[in-house]
Amino acid sequence: MGTAGRRRKKYLGAVDLGGSKILSLIADGDGHRLAEDLRPTGAQEGPEVVLARIQASLDSALAGAGIERGDLAAVGICSPGPCDVQAGVIPSAPNLPGWQDVPLCRYLEERLGVPVYLENDATAAALGEHVYGAGRGCRHLIYITVSTGIGGGIIIDGKLYTGATGAAGEIGHITLDPDGPLCGCGNRGCLEAFASGRAVATQGDALIAQGGSPLLARLAQEEGEVTAEAVCRAALAGDPEARRLIERAGYYLGIGFATYVNIFDPEMIIVGGGLSRAGDLLLGPARAEMKERAMPESLRVLRLELAELGDYSGAMGLVALLRERAPA
């Protein structure tokens, strides 16, 4: 196909902004991935640096696809935490220090010259798994991402549910213990404070400080810090103390899952995010605790599954959104 022919076909850009990584990809109008770019977020360096990295990441993905900014019909971006999707503003982001009322869409529209749409990352991931992943054909599902933080998305009757203000799906912030550990949202005892990647890393740090898990201590020394990924690696390698940390996170997730089951009666709960790589070490205890606490009738039809799209859930959810919203 000649250059002129290619440029008549509009493409879609998707940026998944996380607390630790930025993933950008380019898809065609049929939703096929063409190219991508992955780089560190550098969240501690502040909003201006991260905004520049978002733009650079998207430009790199465009170059990989062999297309220019003018070939884009629209760009979607998803971000952790609360999002004002109508205004295109991130009012705050617990995992992005210094982000207060950041006009993300306006910033990118001025530089890219195309419409930019904003969505919460876990909400986008729920749609991605519903359209392209493990939830294909499901009318009622809950998606939960267990990564730096915990977020989620809700599909009801085949449609994304965003609530009255667009903030629905903050399922990592149900309270399990009102006197529990401080959460990034400012509350105490949230599910996120017990079972997120950050929580597991904090528990791993405490474990090493107490002289436990020599394997985890070695992995942390190699990486320069204790991470949830290191705890997972140690657990999967058979370290019993690291394994207990993952199982503990699964236990608390199971309490959360039972709550969602009793409220929404979904056909499926899909679990994604970095900590989901622990597989049955995490989902085994979660499934057991959920069965102890959820209503039996709802459990009869429920499936608990790992996300199929992995790290692409959020970005592919944006592609699905843009296929509906982007100008032809």
Secondary structure, DSSP 8 states (H G I E B T S, - for coil): --HHHHHTS-EEEEEEE-SSEEEEEEE-TTS-EEEEEEEE--GGG-HHHHHHHHHHHHHHHHHHHT--GGGEEEEEEEESS--BTTTTBEEE-TTSTT-EEE-HHHHHHHHH-S-EEEEEHHHHHHHHHHHHSTTTT-SSEEEEEESSSEEEEEEETTEEE--SSS-TT-GGG-BS-TTS-B-TTS-BSBHHHHHSHHHHHHHHHHHHHTT--HHHHHHHHHHTS--HHHHHHHHHTT-HHHHHHHHHHHHHHHHHHHHHHHHH--SEEEEESGGGGGTHHHHHHHHHHHHHHS-HHHHTT-EEEE-SSGGGHHHHHHHHHHHHHS--
